[in-house]
Amino acid sequence: MNLPDIQQRLRMFAEDRNWDQFHSPKNLSMALAAETAELLEIFQWLTEEQSKEIINSEKDLAQVKEEIADVYIYLVRLADKLNIDIEKEVHVKIALNEKKYPVDLSKDNATKYNR
């Protein structure tokens, strides 16, 4: 995946439609939350097993793919508007999580290790 290419394509998409005027960080973060809620809604009333089996439904999986793409698009757009290097920040966050959740205290434990 070439993030700079995706960012450029999204910039052009917004510019061609004169939508950049609407793409403030506030509006993009709200749109991101709304799209995330749409993804959540797909799984809302499913059991754990049903959520795992969604991969076997072409129709349901297509909907999940679309919502994941929407979430990613708004996230990339927001980061672009704020000049945030997503790749760099993901690596920084993973390193922080490695310190925050050491294997010996976190392995096989779904709750926070300090609770």
Backbone atoms as SQL, in Angstrom:
CREATE TABLE atoms (id INTEGER PRIMARY KEY, chain TEXT, resi INTEGER, resn TEXT, atom TEXT, x REAL, y REAL, z REAL);
INSERT INTO atoms VALUES
  (1, 'A', 1, 'MET', 'N', 0.850, -1.175, 0.000),
  (2, 'A', 1, 'MET', 'CA', 0.000, 0.000, 0.000),
  (3, 'A', 1, 'MET', 'C', 0.895, 1.236, 0.000),
  (4, 'A', 2, 'ASN', 'N', 0.614, 2.136, -0.899),
  (5, 'A', 2, 'ASN', 'CA', 1.408, 3.350, -1.012),
  (6, 'A', 2, 'ASN', 'C', 0.594, 4.515, -0.443),
  (7, 'A', 3, 'LEU', 'N', 0.841, 4.805, 0.825),
  (8, 'A', 3, 'LEU', 'CA', 0.068, 5.835, 1.519),
  (9, 'A', 3, 'LEU', 'C', 0.150, 7.208, 0.847),
  (10, 'A', 4, 'PRO', 'N', 1.320, 7.666, 0.428),
  (11, 'A', 4, 'PRO', 'CA', 1.362, 8.973, -0.251),
  (12, 'A', 4, 'PRO', 'C', 0.477, 9.022, -1.506),
  (13, 'A', 5, 'ASP', 'N', 0.447, 7.929, -2.257),
  (14, 'A', 5, 'ASP', 'CA', -0.424, 7.891, -3.437),
  (15, 'A', 5, 'ASP', 'C', -1.894, 7.973, -3.057),
  (16, 'A', 6, 'ILE', 'N', -2.259, 7.261, -1.996),
  (17, 'A', 6, 'ILE', 'CA', -3.653, 7.295, -1.529),
  (18, 'A', 6, 'ILE', 'C', -4.002, 8.702, -1.051),
  (19, 'A', 7, 'GLN', 'N', -3.105, 9.318, -0.293),
  (20, 'A', 7, 'GLN', 'CA', -3.346, 10.687, 0.182),
  (21, 'A', 7, 'GLN', 'C', -3.530, 11.640, -0.994),
  (22, 'A', 8, 'GLN', 'N', -2.682, 11.523, -2.004),
  (23, 'A', 8, 'GLN', 'CA', -2.788, 12.390, -3.179),
  (24, 'A', 8, 'GLN', 'C', -4.101, 12.155, -3.904),
  (25, 'A', 9, 'ARG', 'N', -4.485, 10.906, -4.062),
  (26, 'A', 9, 'ARG', 'CA', -5.742, 10.593, -4.747),
  (27, 'A', 9, 'ARG', 'C', -6.933, 11.159, -3.975),
  (28, 'A', 10, 'LEU', 'N', -6.897, 11.057, -2.649),
  (29, 'A', 10, 'LEU', 'CA', -7.981, 11.614, -1.829),
  (30, 'A', 10, 'LEU', 'C', -7.994, 13.141, -1.888),
  (31, 'A', 11, 'ARG', 'N', -6.801, 13.750, -1.904),
  (32, 'A', 11, 'ARG', 'CA', -6.727, 15.207, -2.054),
  (33, 'A', 11, 'ARG', 'C', -7.379, 15.648, -3.353),
  (34, 'A', 12, 'MET', 'N', -7.028, 14.974, -4.434),
  (35, 'A', 12, 'MET', 'CA', -7.581, 15.321, -5.750),
  (36, 'A', 12, 'MET', 'C', -9.093, 15.070, -5.794),
  (37, 'A', 13, 'PHE', 'N', -9.529, 13.984, -5.199),
  (38, 'A', 13, 'PHE', 'CA', -10.959, 13.675, -5.141),
  (39, 'A', 13, 'PHE', 'C', -11.712, 14.829, -4.468),
  (40, 'A', 14, 'ALA', 'N', -11.190, 15.299, -3.343),
  (41, 'A', 14, 'ALA', 'CA', -11.835, 16.402, -2.618),
  (42, 'A', 14, 'ALA', 'C', -11.733, 17.715, -3.394),
  (43, 'A', 15, 'GLU', 'N', -10.571, 17.978, -3.964),
  (44, 'A', 15, 'GLU', 'CA', -10.381, 19.219, -4.720),
  (45, 'A', 15, 'GLU', 'C', -11.283, 19.267, -5.948),
  (46, 'A', 16, 'ASP', 'N', -11.390, 18.168, -6.666),
  (47, 'A', 16, 'ASP', 'CA', -12.229, 18.127, -7.870),
  (48, 'A', 16, 'ASP', 'C', -13.694, 18.438, -7.557),
  (49, 'A', 17, 'ARG', 'N', -14.117, 18.143, -6.355),
  (50, 'A', 17, 'ARG', 'CA', -15.514, 18.358, -5.951),
  (51, 'A', 17, 'ARG', 'C', -15.683, 19.607, -5.087),
  (52, 'A', 18, 'ASN', 'N', -14.589, 20.345, -4.894),
  (53, 'A', 18, 'ASN', 'CA', -14.577, 21.518, -4.037),
  (54, 'A', 18, 'ASN', 'C', -15.043, 21.172, -2.620),
  (55, 'A', 19, 'TRP', 'N', -14.621, 20.015, -2.146),
  (56, 'A', 19, 'TRP', 'CA', -14.994, 19.549, -0.808),
  (57, 'A', 19, 'TRP', 'C', -13.949, 19.889, 0.235),
  (58, 'A', 20, 'ASP', 'N', -12.785, 20.342, -0.186),
  (59, 'A', 20, 'ASP', 'CA', -11.743, 20.642, 0.789),
  (60, 'A', 20, 'ASP', 'C', -12.225, 21.666, 1.815),
  (61, 'A', 21, 'GLN', 'N', -13.114, 22.528, 1.394),
  (62, 'A', 21, 'GLN', 'CA', -13.672, 23.533, 2.304),
  (63, 'A', 21, 'GLN', 'C', -14.419, 22.890, 3.478),
  (64, 'A', 22, 'PHE', 'N', -14.888, 21.660, 3.298),
  (65, 'A', 22, 'PHE', 'CA', -15.634, 20.963, 4.345),
  (66, 'A', 22, 'PHE', 'C', -14.748, 20.024, 5.165),
  (67, 'A', 23, 'HIS', 'N', -13.520, 19.804, 4.699),
  (68, 'A', 23, 'HIS', 'CA', -12.659, 18.807, 5.319),
  (69, 'A', 23, 'HIS', 'C', -11.768, 19.407, 6.403),
  (70, 'A', 24, 'SER', 'N', -12.404, 19.997, 7.383),
  (71, 'A', 24, 'SER', 'CA', -11.671, 20.475, 8.560),
  (72, 'A', 24, 'SER', 'C', -11.366, 19.269, 9.440),
  (73, 'A', 25, 'PRO', 'N', -10.374, 19.369, 10.308),
  (74, 'A', 25, 'PRO', 'CA', -10.121, 18.257, 11.231),
  (75, 'A', 25, 'PRO', 'C', -11.359, 17.880, 12.041),
  (76, 'A', 26, 'LYS', 'N', -12.135, 18.849, 12.466),
  (77, 'A', 26, 'LYS', 'CA', -13.358, 18.566, 13.218),
  (78, 'A', 26, 'LYS', 'C', -14.319, 17.737, 12.385),
  (79, 'A', 27, 'ASN', 'N', -14.579, 18.171, 11.172),
  (80, 'A', 27, 'ASN', 'CA', -15.530, 17.449, 10.321),
  (81, 'A', 27, 'ASN', 'C', -15.020, 16.068, 9.927),
  (82, 'A', 28, 'LEU', 'N', -13.733, 15.978, 9.637),
  (83, 'A', 28, 'LEU', 'CA', -13.173, 14.674, 9.270),
  (84, 'A', 28, 'LEU', 'C', -13.205, 13.706, 10.448),
  (85, 'A', 29, 'SER', 'N', -12.912, 14.198, 11.649),
  (86, 'A', 29, 'SER', 'CA', -12.958, 13.305, 12.816),
  (87, 'A', 29, 'SER', 'C', -14.389, 12.857, 13.101),
  (88, 'A', 30, 'MET', 'N', -15.347, 13.736, 12.872),
  (89, 'A', 30, 'MET', 'CA', -16.757, 13.350, 13.056),
  (90, 'A', 30, 'MET', 'C', -17.182, 12.329, 12.003),
  (91, 'A', 31, 'ALA', 'N', -16.756, 12.513, 10.774),
  (92, 'A', 31, 'ALA', 'CA', -17.068, 11.558, 9.713),
  (93, 'A', 31, 'ALA', 'C', -16.403, 10.210, 10.001),
  (94, 'A', 32, 'LEU', 'N', -15.189, 10.244, 10.517),
  (95, 'A', 32, 'LEU', 'CA', -14.489, 9.025, 10.896),
  (96, 'A', 32, 'LEU', 'C', -15.268, 8.275, 11.972),
  (97, 'A', 33, 'ALA', 'N', -15.751, 8.992, 12.972),
  (98, 'A', 33, 'ALA', 'CA', -16.545, 8.366, 14.038),
  (99, 'A', 33, 'ALA', 'C', -17.837, 7.768, 13.480),
  (100, 'A', 34, 'ALA', 'N', -18.472, 8.473, 12.574),
  (101, 'A', 34, 'ALA', 'CA', -19.713, 7.974, 11.979),
  (102, 'A', 34, 'ALA', 'C', -19.467, 6.702, 11.174),
  (103, 'A', 35, 'GLU', 'N', -18.395, 6.672, 10.407),
  (104, 'A', 35, 'GLU', 'CA', -18.086, 5.478, 9.623),
  (105, 'A', 35, 'GLU', 'C', -17.691, 4.312, 10.518),
  (106, 'A', 36, 'THR', 'N', -16.992, 4.598, 11.588),
  (107, 'A', 36, 'THR', 'CA', -16.641, 3.557, 12.550),
  (108, 'A', 36, 'THR', 'C', -17.904, 2.977, 13.178),
  (109, 'A', 37, 'ALA', 'N', -18.868, 3.835, 13.462),
  (110, 'A', 37, 'ALA', 'CA', -20.148, 3.369, 14.015),
  (111, 'A', 37, 'ALA', 'C', -20.883, 2.486, 13.007),
  (112, 'A', 38, 'GLU', 'N', -20.790, 2.806, 11.723),
  (113, 'A', 38, 'GLU', 'CA', -21.424, 1.967, 10.707),
  (114, 'A', 38, 'GLU', 'C', -20.778, 0.589, 10.662),
  (115, 'A', 39, 'LEU', 'N', -19.465, 0.521, 10.844),
  (116, 'A', 39, 'LEU', 'CA', -18.781, -0.769, 10.919),
  (117, 'A', 39, 'LEU', 'C', -19.234, -1.530, 12.169),
  (118, 'A', 40, 'LEU', 'N', -19.291, -0.837, 13.267),
  (119, 'A', 40, 'LEU', 'CA', -19.732, -1.444, 14.528),
  (120, 'A', 40, 'LEU', 'C', -21.152, -1.999, 14.413),
  (121, 'A', 41, 'GLU', 'N', -21.996, -1.279, 13.720),
  (122, 'A', 41, 'GLU', 'CA', -23.396, -1.676, 13.581),
  (123, 'A', 41, 'GLU', 'C', -23.547, -3.043, 12.899),
  (124, 'A', 42, 'ILE', 'N', -22.657, -3.359, 11.989),
  (125, 'A', 42, 'ILE', 'CA', -22.701, -4.656, 11.300),
  (126, 'A', 42, 'ILE', 'C', -22.572, -5.799, 12.300),
  (127, 'A', 43, 'PHE', 'N', -21.742, -5.621, 13.305),
  (128, 'A', 43, 'PHE', 'CA', -21.438, -6.675, 14.272),
  (129, 'A', 43, 'PHE', 'C', -22.252, -6.579, 15.563),
  (130, 'A', 44, 'GLN', 'N', -23.000, -5.508, 15.725),
  (131, 'A', 44, 'GLN', 'CA', -23.616, -5.159, 17.006),
  (132, 'A', 44, 'GLN', 'C', -24.354, -6.302, 17.693),
  (133, 'A', 45, 'TRP', 'N', -25.204, -7.008, 17.005),
  (134, 'A', 45, 'TRP', 'CA', -26.039, -8.013, 17.667),
  (135, 'A', 45, 'TRP', 'C', -25.600, -9.444, 17.353),
  (136, 'A', 46, 'LEU', 'N', -24.451, -9.592, 16.750),
  (137, 'A', 46, 'LEU', 'CA', -23.955, -10.926, 16.449),
  (138, 'A', 46, 'LEU', 'C', -23.297, -11.552, 17.675),
  (139, 'A', 47, 'THR', 'N', -23.357, -12.864, 17.752),
  (140, 'A', 47, 'THR', 'CA', -22.591, -13.559, 18.776),
  (141, 'A', 47, 'THR', 'C', -21.127, -13.546, 18.359),
  (142, 'A', 48, 'GLU', 'N', -20.253, -13.955, 19.267),
  (143, 'A', 48, 'GLU', 'CA', -18.835, -14.054, 18.928),
  (144, 'A', 48, 'GLU', 'C', -18.654, -14.956, 17.712),
  (145, 'A', 49, 'GLU', 'N', -19.320, -16.102, 17.716),
  (146, 'A', 49, 'GLU', 'CA', -19.173, -17.055, 16.616),
  (147, 'A', 49, 'GLU', 'C', -19.716, -16.471, 15.315),
  (148, 'A', 50, 'GLN', 'N', -20.863, -15.820, 15.356),
  (149, 'A', 50, 'GLN', 'CA', -21.428, -15.211, 14.151),
  (150, 'A', 50, 'GLN', 'C', -20.493, -14.147, 13.585),
  (151, 'A', 51, 'SER', 'N', -19.843, -13.399, 14.467),
  (152, 'A', 51, 'SER', 'CA', -18.918, -12.360, 13.979),
  (153, 'A', 51, 'SER', 'C', -17.734, -12.984, 13.246),
  (154, 'A', 52, 'LYS', 'N', -17.308, -14.158, 13.691),
  (155, 'A', 52, 'LYS', 'CA', -16.204, -14.849, 13.017),
  (156, 'A', 52, 'LYS', 'C', -16.652, -15.467, 11.692),
  (157, 'A', 53, 'GLU', 'N', -17.920, -15.839, 11.617),
  (158, 'A', 53, 'GLU', 'CA', -18.448, -16.501, 10.424),
  (159, 'A', 53, 'GLU', 'C', -18.831, -15.520, 9.314),
  (160, 'A', 54, 'ILE', 'N', -18.780, -14.226, 9.596),
  (161, 'A', 54, 'ILE', 'CA', -19.153, -13.228, 8.589),
  (162, 'A', 54, 'ILE', 'C', -18.292, -13.362, 7.337),
  (163, 'A', 55, 'ILE', 'N', -17.113, -13.915, 7.514),
  (164, 'A', 55, 'ILE', 'CA', -16.204, -14.115, 6.377),
  (165, 'A', 55, 'ILE', 'C', -16.804, -15.064, 5.335),
  (166, 'A', 56, 'ASN', 'N', -17.771, -15.867, 5.737),
  (167, 'A', 56, 'ASN', 'CA', -18.407, -16.828, 4.832),
  (168, 'A', 56, 'ASN', 'C', -19.613, -16.265, 4.092),
  (169, 'A', 57, 'SER', 'N', -19.971, -15.035, 4.388),
  (170, 'A', 57, 'SER', 'CA', -21.095, -14.384, 3.714),
  (171, 'A', 57, 'SER', 'C', -20.553, -13.313, 2.776),
  (172, 'A', 58, 'GLU', 'N', -20.656, -13.563, 1.489),
  (173, 'A', 58, 'GLU', 'CA', -20.137, -12.613, 0.504),
  (174, 'A', 58, 'GLU', 'C', -20.779, -11.234, 0.673),
  (175, 'A', 59, 'LYS', 'N', -22.080, -11.217, 0.896),
  (176, 'A', 59, 'LYS', 'CA', -22.815, -9.956, 1.041),
  (177, 'A', 59, 'LYS', 'C', -22.380, -9.197, 2.303),
  (178, 'A', 60, 'ASP', 'N', -22.343, -9.898, 3.438),
  (179, 'A', 60, 'ASP', 'CA', -21.960, -9.244, 4.689),
  (180, 'A', 60, 'ASP', 'C', -20.502, -8.815, 4.675),
  (181, 'A', 61, 'LEU', 'N', -19.644, -9.652, 4.127),
  (182, 'A', 61, 'LEU', 'CA', -18.222, -9.312, 4.061),
  (183, 'A', 61, 'LEU', 'C', -17.991, -8.111, 3.151),
  (184, 'A', 62, 'ALA', 'N', -18.757, -8.007, 2.073),
  (185, 'A', 62, 'ALA', 'CA', -18.643, -6.847, 1.184),
  (186, 'A', 62, 'ALA', 'C', -18.988, -5.565, 1.940),
  (187, 'A', 63, 'GLN', 'N', -19.992, -5.641, 2.789),
  (188, 'A', 63, 'GLN', 'CA', -20.378, -4.470, 3.589),
  (189, 'A', 63, 'GLN', 'C', -19.272, -4.115, 4.581),
  (190, 'A', 64, 'VAL', 'N', -18.679, -5.117, 5.216),
  (191, 'A', 64, 'VAL', 'CA', -17.575, -4.879, 6.151),
  (192, 'A', 64, 'VAL', 'C', -16.402, -4.231, 5.420),
  (193, 'A', 65, 'LYS', 'N', -16.066, -4.753, 4.258),
  (194, 'A', 65, 'LYS', 'CA', -14.953, -4.194, 3.472),
  (195, 'A', 65, 'LYS', 'C', -15.204, -2.724, 3.142),
  (196, 'A', 66, 'GLU', 'N', -16.426, -2.416, 2.745),
  (197, 'A', 66, 'GLU', 'CA', -16.761, -1.036, 2.385),
  (198, 'A', 66, 'GLU', 'C', -16.611, -0.103, 3.581),
  (199, 'A', 67, 'GLU', 'N', -17.092, -0.548, 4.739),
  (200, 'A', 67, 'GLU', 'CA', -16.994, 0.312, 5.932),
  (201, 'A', 67, 'GLU', 'C', -15.546, 0.457, 6.398),
  (202, 'A', 68, 'ILE', 'N', -14.768, -0.615, 6.313),
  (203, 'A', 68, 'ILE', 'CA', -13.352, -0.509, 6.667),
  (204, 'A', 68, 'ILE', 'C', -12.654, 0.483, 5.739),
  (205, 'A', 69, 'ALA', 'N', -12.981, 0.429, 4.466),
  (206, 'A', 69, 'ALA', 'CA', -12.386, 1.379, 3.513),
  (207, 'A', 69, 'ALA', 'C', -12.802, 2.811, 3.855),
  (208, 'A', 70, 'ASP', 'N', -14.067, 3.009, 4.207),
  (209, 'A', 70, 'ASP', 'CA', -14.523, 4.351, 4.597),
  (210, 'A', 70, 'ASP', 'C', -13.764, 4.862, 5.817),
  (211, 'A', 71, 'VAL', 'N', -13.596, 4.000, 6.813),
  (212, 'A', 71, 'VAL', 'CA', -12.861, 4.382, 8.024),
  (213, 'A', 71, 'VAL', 'C', -11.428, 4.778, 7.654),
  (214, 'A', 72, 'TYR', 'N', -10.800, 3.966, 6.838),
  (215, 'A', 72, 'TYR', 'CA', -9.418, 4.235, 6.439),
  (216, 'A', 72, 'TYR', 'C', -9.315, 5.541, 5.652),
  (217, 'A', 73, 'ILE', 'N', -10.245, 5.758, 4.751),
  (218, 'A', 73, 'ILE', 'CA', -10.232, 6.976, 3.938),
  (219, 'A', 73, 'ILE', 'C', -10.299, 8.223, 4.818),
  (220, 'A', 74, 'TYR', 'N', -11.224, 8.233, 5.760),
  (221, 'A', 74, 'TYR', 'CA', -11.338, 9.412, 6.629),
  (222, 'A', 74, 'TYR', 'C', -10.127, 9.551, 7.547),
  (223, 'A', 75, 'LEU', 'N', -9.583, 8.434, 8.005),
  (224, 'A', 75, 'LEU', 'CA', -8.394, 8.494, 8.845),
  (225, 'A', 75, 'LEU', 'C', -7.209, 9.059, 8.071),
  (226, 'A', 76, 'VAL', 'N', -7.014, 8.575, 6.862),
  (227, 'A', 76, 'VAL', 'CA', -5.922, 9.065, 6.012),
  (228, 'A', 76, 'VAL', 'C', -6.115, 10.546, 5.693),
  (229, 'A', 77, 'ARG', 'N', -7.333, 10.913, 5.397),
  (230, 'A', 77, 'ARG', 'CA', -7.620, 12.324, 5.070),
  (231, 'A', 77, 'ARG', 'C', -7.347, 13.227, 6.271),
  (232, 'A', 78, 'LEU', 'N', -7.779, 12.797, 7.446),
  (233, 'A', 78, 'LEU', 'CA', -7.554, 13.572, 8.670),
  (234, 'A', 78, 'LEU', 'C', -6.056, 13.718, 8.947),
  (235, 'A', 79, 'ALA', 'N', -5.329, 12.627, 8.858),
  (236, 'A', 79, 'ALA', 'CA', -3.886, 12.684, 9.084),
  (237, 'A', 79, 'ALA', 'C', -3.212, 13.601, 8.066),
  (238, 'A', 80, 'ASP', 'N', -3.656, 13.530, 6.824),
  (239, 'A', 80, 'ASP', 'CA', -3.089, 14.384, 5.779),
  (240, 'A', 80, 'ASP', 'C', -3.329, 15.857, 6.098),
  (241, 'A', 81, 'LYS', 'N', -4.537, 16.183, 6.506),
  (242, 'A', 81, 'LYS', 'CA', -4.855, 17.588, 6.815),
  (243, 'A', 81, 'LYS', 'C', -4.032, 18.106, 7.999),
  (244, 'A', 82, 'LEU', 'N', -3.661, 17.206, 8.913),
  (245, 'A', 82, 'LEU', 'CA', -2.903, 17.606, 10.097),
  (246, 'A', 82, 'LEU', 'C', -1.396, 17.332, 9.949),
  (247, 'A', 83, 'ASN', 'N', -0.983, 16.936, 8.737),
  (248, 'A', 83, 'ASN', 'CA', 0.430, 16.640, 8.468),
  (249, 'A', 83, 'ASN', 'C', 1.002, 15.600, 9.434),
  (250, 'A', 84, 'ILE', 'N', 0.209, 14.561, 9.695),
  (251, 'A', 84, 'ILE', 'CA', 0.641, 13.474, 10.566),
  (252, 'A', 84, 'ILE', 'C', 1.091, 12.311, 9.688),
  (253, 'A', 85, 'ASP', 'N', 2.263, 11.806, 9.979),
  (254, 'A', 85, 'ASP', 'CA', 2.813, 10.651, 9.278),
  (255, 'A', 85, 'ASP', 'C', 2.251, 9.403, 9.967),
  (256, 'A', 86, 'ILE', 'N', 1.208, 8.818, 9.381),
  (257, 'A', 86, 'ILE', 'CA', 0.526, 7.676, 10.004),
  (258, 'A', 86, 'ILE', 'C', 1.489, 6.523, 10.238),
  (259, 'A', 87, 'GLU', 'N', 2.271, 6.184, 9.242),
  (260, 'A', 87, 'GLU', 'CA', 3.178, 5.044, 9.380),
  (261, 'A', 87, 'GLU', 'C', 4.125, 5.237, 10.557),
  (262, 'A', 88, 'LYS', 'N', 4.704, 6.408, 10.663),
  (263, 'A', 88, 'LYS', 'CA', 5.625, 6.705, 11.763),
  (264, 'A', 88, 'LYS', 'C', 4.899, 6.603, 13.099),
  (265, 'A', 89, 'GLU', 'N', 3.723, 7.209, 13.191),
  (266, 'A', 89, 'GLU', 'CA', 2.995, 7.231, 14.457),
  (267, 'A', 89, 'GLU', 'C', 2.505, 5.846, 14.869),
  (268, 'A', 90, 'VAL', 'N', 2.196, 4.993, 13.904),
  (269, 'A', 90, 'VAL', 'CA', 1.821, 3.613, 14.224),
  (270, 'A', 90, 'VAL', 'C', 3.002, 2.890, 14.856),
  (271, 'A', 91, 'HIS', 'N', 4.188, 3.063, 14.300),
  (272, 'A', 91, 'HIS', 'CA', 5.376, 2.421, 14.870),
  (273, 'A', 91, 'HIS', 'C', 5.667, 2.957, 16.271),
  (274, 'A', 92, 'VAL', 'N', 5.490, 4.254, 16.475),
  (275, 'A', 92, 'VAL', 'CA', 5.687, 4.845, 17.800),
  (276, 'A', 92, 'VAL', 'C', 4.690, 4.237, 18.794),
  (277, 'A', 93, 'LYS', 'N', 3.434, 4.120, 18.377),
  (278, 'A', 93, 'LYS', 'CA', 2.394, 3.595, 19.265),
  (279, 'A', 93, 'LYS', 'C', 2.623, 2.122, 19.584),
  (280, 'A', 94, 'ILE', 'N', 3.049, 1.336, 18.605),
  (281, 'A', 94, 'ILE', 'CA', 3.344, -0.073, 18.869),
  (282, 'A', 94, 'ILE', 'C', 4.467, -0.183, 19.902),
  (283, 'A', 95, 'ALA', 'N', 5.501, 0.635, 19.777),
  (284, 'A', 95, 'ALA', 'CA', 6.605, 0.621, 20.747),
  (285, 'A', 95, 'ALA', 'C', 6.103, 0.988, 22.141),
  (286, 'A', 96, 'LEU', 'N', 5.221, 1.983, 22.219),
  (287, 'A', 96, 'LEU', 'CA', 4.640, 2.352, 23.522),
  (288, 'A', 96, 'LEU', 'C', 3.821, 1.202, 24.097),
  (289, 'A', 97, 'ASN', 'N', 3.034, 0.547, 23.243),
  (290, 'A', 97, 'ASN', 'CA', 2.221, -0.572, 23.712),
  (291, 'A', 97, 'ASN', 'C', 3.074, -1.750, 24.172),
  (292, 'A', 98, 'GLU', 'N', 4.200, -1.948, 23.510),
  (293, 'A', 98, 'GLU', 'CA', 5.108, -3.024, 23.928),
  (294, 'A', 98, 'GLU', 'C', 5.624, -2.773, 25.344),
  (295, 'A', 99, 'LYS', 'N', 5.860, -1.515, 25.678),
  (296, 'A', 99, 'LYS', 'CA', 6.293, -1.171, 27.039),
  (297, 'A', 99, 'LYS', 'C', 5.124, -1.226, 28.020),
  (298, 'A', 100, 'LYS', 'N', 3.974, -0.762, 27.581),
  (299, 'A', 100, 'LYS', 'CA', 2.793, -0.693, 28.447),
  (300, 'A', 100, 'LYS', 'C', 2.227, -2.082, 28.750),
  (301, 'A', 101, 'TYR', 'N', 2.334, -2.979, 27.794),
  (302, 'A', 101, 'TYR', 'CA', 1.782, -4.328, 27.939),
  (303, 'A', 101, 'TYR', 'C', 2.875, -5.373, 27.748),
  (304, 'A', 102, 'PRO', 'N', 3.774, -5.512, 28.721),
  (305, 'A', 102, 'PRO', 'CA', 4.838, -6.505, 28.582),
  (306, 'A', 102, 'PRO', 'C', 4.241, -7.915, 28.501),
  (307, 'A', 103, 'VAL', 'N', 4.882, -8.761, 27.722),
  (308, 'A', 103, 'VAL', 'CA', 4.370, -10.107, 27.466),
  (309, 'A', 103, 'VAL', 'C', 4.116, -10.863, 28.766),
  (310, 'A', 104, 'ASP', 'N', 5.051, -10.795, 29.691),
  (311, 'A', 104, 'ASP', 'CA', 4.911, -11.590, 30.916),
  (312, 'A', 104, 'ASP', 'C', 3.714, -11.169, 31.767),
  (313, 'A', 105, 'LEU', 'N', 3.243, -9.937, 31.614),
  (314, 'A', 105, 'LEU', 'CA', 2.079, -9.479, 32.375),
  (315, 'A', 105, 'LEU', 'C', 0.783, -9.497, 31.562),
  (316, 'A', 106, 'SER', 'N', 0.900, -9.604, 30.249),
  (317, 'A', 106, 'SER', 'CA', -0.270, -9.456, 29.387),
  (318, 'A', 106, 'SER', 'C', -0.694, -10.725, 28.661),
  (319, 'A', 107, 'LYS', 'N', 0.200, -11.676, 28.523),
  (320, 'A', 107, 'LYS', 'CA', -0.087, -12.868, 27.710),
  (321, 'A', 107, 'LYS', 'C', -1.300, -13.624, 28.250),
  (322, 'A', 108, 'ASP', 'N', -2.213, -13.964, 27.326),
  (323, 'A', 108, 'ASP', 'CA', -3.437, -14.725, 27.635),
  (324, 'A', 108, 'ASP', 'C', -4.389, -13.973, 28.558),
  (325, 'A', 109, 'ASN', 'N', -4.269, -12.660, 28.613),
  (326, 'A', 109, 'ASN', 'CA', -5.094, -11.862, 29.513),
  (327, 'A', 109, 'ASN', 'C', -5.774, -10.751, 28.718),
  (328, 'A', 110, 'ALA', 'N', -7.098, -10.785, 28.621),
  (329, 'A', 110, 'ALA', 'CA', -7.832, -9.785, 27.848),
  (330, 'A', 110, 'ALA', 'C', -8.089, -8.502, 28.637),
  (331, 'A', 111, 'THR', 'N', -7.882, -8.541, 29.930),
  (332, 'A', 111, 'THR', 'CA', -8.071, -7.335, 30.736),
  (333, 'A', 111, 'THR', 'C', -6.733, -6.624, 30.879),
  (334, 'A', 112, 'LYS', 'N', -6.803, -5.364, 31.269),
  (335, 'A', 112, 'LYS', 'CA', -5.570, -4.617, 31.470),
  (336, 'A', 112, 'LYS', 'C', -4.770, -5.285, 32.571),
  (337, 'A', 113, 'TYR', 'N', -3.488, -5.470, 32.338),
  (338, 'A', 113, 'TYR', 'CA', -2.670, -6.223, 33.273),
  (339, 'A', 113, 'TYR', 'C', -2.576, -5.560, 34.650),
  (340, 'A', 114, 'ASN', 'N', -2.817, -4.251, 34.717),
  (341, 'A', 114, 'ASN', 'CA', -2.674, -3.560, 36.010),
  (342, 'A', 114, 'ASN', 'C', -3.996, -3.476, 36.775),
  (343, 'A', 115, 'ARG', 'N', -4.991, -4.226, 36.338),
  (344, 'A', 115, 'ARG', 'CA', -6.266, -4.236, 37.071),
  (345, 'A', 115, 'ARG', 'C', -6.417, -5.485, 37.867);
